[in-house]
Amino acid sequence: MNNLALVLNDSDKAESRTLHEQTLAPYAQGEGAEYPNTLTSMSNLATVLNDLGNGEASLPCRSRRSELRRKTLGEAYPDTLASRKPAIVLLDIGELAAARTLPQADTGIVT
């Protein structure tokens, strides 16, 4: 179902969102929040939410995924570094002040 949701992301983002939400719940309940498929599903849902113009709704998914990546893989793991996108979403929606409140390592913003 996740693959179908990814394909639909190009043509029907609303349906893609629905499928991503339906995919995430069973992963989180069955395999656990820290399982790689669950983390990927969180990322996919956050991406489609952002693509639909709802960057604020994508922040909890991105933040949770980033937190779980740090916990399971460590700070220096490439996937952990790649998951540090909450600041990018905040900047996309014009929330510079909120982006500045994130740990500096997560933002790349020099204060």
C-alpha positions as CSV (number, residue, x, y, z in Angstrom):
1,M,0.0,0.0,0.0
2,N,2.9,2.3,0.7
3,N,4.2,1.9,-2.9
4,L,0.8,2.8,-4.3
5,A,0.7,5.9,-2.1
6,L,4.1,6.9,-3.4
7,V,2.9,6.5,-7.0
8,L,-0.3,8.5,-6.3
9,N,1.8,11.3,-4.8
10,D,2.4,12.5,-8.3
11,S,-1.2,12.4,-9.5
12,D,-3.6,12.5,-6.5
13,K,-2.0,13.9,-3.4
14,A,-5.2,13.7,-1.3
15,E,-5.6,9.9,-2.0
16,S,-1.8,9.5,-1.4
17,R,-2.2,11.1,2.0
18,T,-5.1,8.8,2.9
19,L,-3.0,5.7,1.9
20,H,0.0,6.9,3.8
21,E,-2.1,7.4,6.9
22,Q,-3.6,3.9,6.5
23,T,-0.1,2.5,6.1
24,L,1.4,4.2,9.1
25,A,-1.0,3.0,11.7
26,P,-0.5,-0.8,11.2
27,Y,3.3,-0.3,11.0
28,A,3.4,1.6,14.3
29,Q,1.1,-0.8,16.1
30,G,2.5,-4.0,14.7
31,E,6.2,-3.4,14.2
32,G,6.7,-0.5,16.6
33,A,7.5,3.2,16.2
34,E,11.2,2.6,15.8
35,Y,11.0,0.0,13.0
36,P,12.5,1.3,9.7
37,N,9.2,0.8,7.8
38,T,7.4,2.9,10.4
39,L,10.0,5.7,10.1
40,T,9.8,5.6,6.3
41,S,6.0,5.8,6.4
42,M,6.2,8.8,8.8
43,S,8.5,10.5,6.4
44,N,6.3,9.8,3.4
45,L,3.2,11.1,5.2
46,A,5.1,14.3,6.2
47,T,6.2,14.8,2.6
48,V,2.7,14.5,1.2
49,L,1.3,16.8,3.9
50,N,3.9,19.4,3.0
51,D,3.2,18.9,-0.7
52,L,-0.5,19.6,0.0
53,G,0.5,22.9,1.5
54,N,0.0,21.8,5.0
55,G,3.6,22.1,6.3
56,E,2.4,22.7,9.9
57,A,0.7,19.3,9.9
58,S,3.8,17.6,8.7
59,L,5.9,18.9,11.6
60,P,4.8,16.4,14.2
61,C,5.7,13.5,11.8
62,R,9.0,15.0,10.9
63,S,9.9,15.8,14.5
64,R,8.9,12.3,15.8
65,R,10.8,10.6,13.0
66,S,13.9,12.7,13.7
67,E,13.7,11.9,17.4
68,L,13.3,8.2,16.8
69,R,16.2,8.1,14.2
70,R,18.5,9.7,16.8
71,K,17.4,7.2,19.4
72,T,17.8,4.1,17.3
73,L,20.6,5.0,14.9
74,G,22.6,7.6,16.8
75,E,23.5,11.2,16.0
76,A,26.1,10.7,13.2
77,Y,24.2,8.1,11.2
78,P,23.4,9.4,7.7
79,D,19.6,8.7,8.0
80,T,19.6,10.6,11.2
81,L,21.2,13.6,9.6
82,A,18.8,13.4,6.6
83,S,15.8,13.3,8.9
84,R,16.6,16.8,10.4
85,K,14.0,18.5,8.3
86,P,11.6,20.2,10.8
87,A,13.5,23.4,10.4
88,I,13.2,23.3,6.7
89,V,9.4,23.0,6.9
90,L,9.3,25.8,9.4
91,L,11.3,28.0,7.1
92,D,9.0,27.0,4.1
93,I,6.0,28.3,6.0
94,G,7.7,31.5,7.1
95,E,8.3,30.5,10.7
96,L,11.9,31.7,11.1
97,A,11.5,32.4,14.8
98,A,10.2,28.8,15.5
99,A,13.0,27.3,13.4
100,R,15.5,29.2,15.5
101,T,14.1,27.5,18.7
102,L,15.2,24.0,17.4
103,P,18.6,22.7,18.4
104,Q,21.2,24.5,16.2
105,A,22.6,21.1,15.0
106,D,19.1,20.4,13.5
107,T,18.8,23.7,11.7
108,G,22.0,24.9,10.1
109,I,20.9,28.4,11.2
110,V,23.5,30.6,12.8
111,T,22.1,32.8,15.5
